[in-house]
Amino acid sequence: MPRIEPVPTDEIEAVELDIRLKIMKAGSNVTKVVELLNKNFPDRIENKQTLNRQINQGILPAWKERRIAQILGYSVAWVKKSSSDDQRM
């Protein structure tokens, strides 16, 4: 099995902060988010401990991030940067 490199701590913290701020701005908390996930997406039962761990460790699956965004009234979109904005290329 290939070795998976750990995600840099600063990236984990940035993603965690962003998600938690979105939850707070929506007037919610992780407990309410879990309740809404289970109500709106009964195909997969979530629990607070797992969601908190995934957010804290930076391992939140993209599909779950999209579900959270949807129930909070957001959408997740990839927006193409202009070439002058992209410093990695």
C-alpha positions as a Markdown table, in Angstrom:
| # | Residue | x | y | z |
|---|---|---|---|---|
| 1 | Met | 0.0 | 0.0 | 0.0 |
| 2 | Pro | 1.4 | 3.4 | -0.9 |
| 3 | Arg | 2.5 | 5.7 | 1.9 |
| 4 | Ile | 0.3 | 8.7 | 2.4 |
| 5 | Glu | 2.0 | 11.8 | 3.4 |
| 6 | Pro | 0.5 | 13.8 | 6.3 |
| 7 | Val | -1.4 | 17.0 | 5.4 |
| 8 | Pro | 0.6 | 20.1 | 6.6 |
| 9 | Thr | -0.7 | 21.4 | 9.9 |
| 10 | Asp | -1.3 | 24.9 | 8.6 |
| 11 | Glu | -3.6 | 23.5 | 5.8 |
| 12 | Ile | -5.5 | 21.4 | 8.3 |
| 13 | Glu | -6.0 | 24.3 | 10.6 |
| 14 | Ala | -7.1 | 26.6 | 7.7 |
| 15 | Val | -9.7 | 24.1 | 6.5 |
| 16 | Glu | -11.0 | 23.4 | 10.0 |
| 17 | Leu | -11.4 | 27.1 | 10.8 |
| 18 | Asp | -13.2 | 27.7 | 7.5 |
| 19 | Ile | -15.7 | 24.9 | 8.1 |
| 20 | Arg | -16.3 | 25.8 | 11.7 |
| 21 | Leu | -16.8 | 29.5 | 10.8 |
| 22 | Lys | -19.3 | 28.5 | 8.1 |
| 23 | Ile | -21.2 | 26.4 | 10.6 |
| 24 | Met | -21.2 | 29.2 | 13.2 |
| 25 | Lys | -22.2 | 31.8 | 10.6 |
| 26 | Ala | -25.2 | 29.6 | 9.7 |
| 27 | Gly | -26.2 | 29.8 | 13.3 |
| 28 | Ser | -25.5 | 26.1 | 13.8 |
| 29 | Asn | -23.1 | 23.8 | 15.6 |
| 30 | Val | -21.7 | 20.3 | 14.8 |
| 31 | Thr | -24.4 | 18.6 | 16.8 |
| 32 | Lys | -27.1 | 20.3 | 14.7 |
| 33 | Val | -25.2 | 19.6 | 11.5 |
| 34 | Val | -25.1 | 15.9 | 12.3 |
| 35 | Glu | -28.8 | 15.9 | 13.0 |
| 36 | Leu | -29.5 | 17.7 | 9.6 |
| 37 | Leu | -27.1 | 15.3 | 7.8 |
| 38 | Asn | -28.9 | 12.3 | 9.2 |
| 39 | Lys | -32.3 | 13.8 | 8.4 |
| 40 | Asn | -31.5 | 15.0 | 4.8 |
| 41 | Phe | -29.2 | 12.1 | 3.8 |
| 42 | Pro | -30.5 | 9.0 | 5.5 |
| 43 | Asp | -28.3 | 6.8 | 3.3 |
| 44 | Arg | -25.4 | 7.3 | 5.7 |
| 45 | Ile | -25.7 | 7.8 | 9.4 |
| 46 | Glu | -23.3 | 10.3 | 10.9 |
| 47 | Asn | -22.2 | 11.0 | 14.5 |
| 48 | Lys | -20.8 | 14.0 | 16.2 |
| 49 | Gln | -17.5 | 12.3 | 17.2 |
| 50 | Thr | -16.7 | 11.2 | 13.7 |
| 51 | Leu | -17.5 | 14.5 | 12.1 |
| 52 | Asn | -15.4 | 16.4 | 14.7 |
| 53 | Arg | -12.5 | 14.1 | 14.2 |
| 54 | Gln | -12.7 | 14.4 | 10.4 |
| 55 | Ile | -12.8 | 18.2 | 10.6 |
| 56 | Asn | -10.0 | 18.3 | 13.2 |
| 57 | Gln | -7.7 | 16.0 | 11.3 |
| 58 | Gly | -8.3 | 17.5 | 7.9 |
| 59 | Ile | -9.8 | 14.2 | 6.5 |
| 60 | Leu | -13.3 | 15.3 | 5.7 |
| 61 | Pro | -14.4 | 13.6 | 2.5 |
| 62 | Ala | -15.3 | 16.0 | -0.3 |
| 63 | Trp | -18.8 | 14.4 | -0.6 |
| 64 | Lys | -19.5 | 15.1 | 3.1 |
| 65 | Glu | -18.2 | 18.7 | 2.7 |
| 66 | Arg | -20.7 | 19.2 | -0.1 |
| 67 | Arg | -23.5 | 17.8 | 2.0 |
| 68 | Ile | -22.6 | 20.1 | 4.9 |
| 69 | Ala | -22.5 | 23.0 | 2.6 |
| 70 | Gln | -25.9 | 22.2 | 1.1 |
| 71 | Ile | -27.6 | 21.9 | 4.5 |
| 72 | Leu | -26.0 | 25.2 | 5.6 |
| 73 | Gly | -27.1 | 27.0 | 2.4 |
| 74 | Tyr | -23.7 | 27.1 | 0.6 |
| 75 | Ser | -22.4 | 25.5 | -2.5 |
| 76 | Val | -18.9 | 24.2 | -3.1 |
| 77 | Ala | -17.4 | 25.2 | -6.4 |
| 78 | Trp | -14.1 | 25.0 | -8.2 |
| 79 | Val | -13.4 | 28.4 | -9.7 |
| 80 | Lys | -10.6 | 28.7 | -12.3 |
| 81 | Lys | -8.0 | 31.2 | -11.4 |
| 82 | Ser | -6.5 | 33.6 | -13.9 |
| 83 | Ser | -3.0 | 32.6 | -14.8 |
| 84 | Ser | -1.6 | 35.6 | -12.9 |
| 85 | Asp | -3.3 | 34.4 | -9.7 |
| 86 | Asp | -1.8 | 31.0 | -9.8 |
| 87 | Gln | 1.7 | 31.1 | -8.4 |
| 88 | Arg | 2.2 | 27.3 | -8.5 |
| 89 | Met | 2.3 | 27.1 | -12.3 |
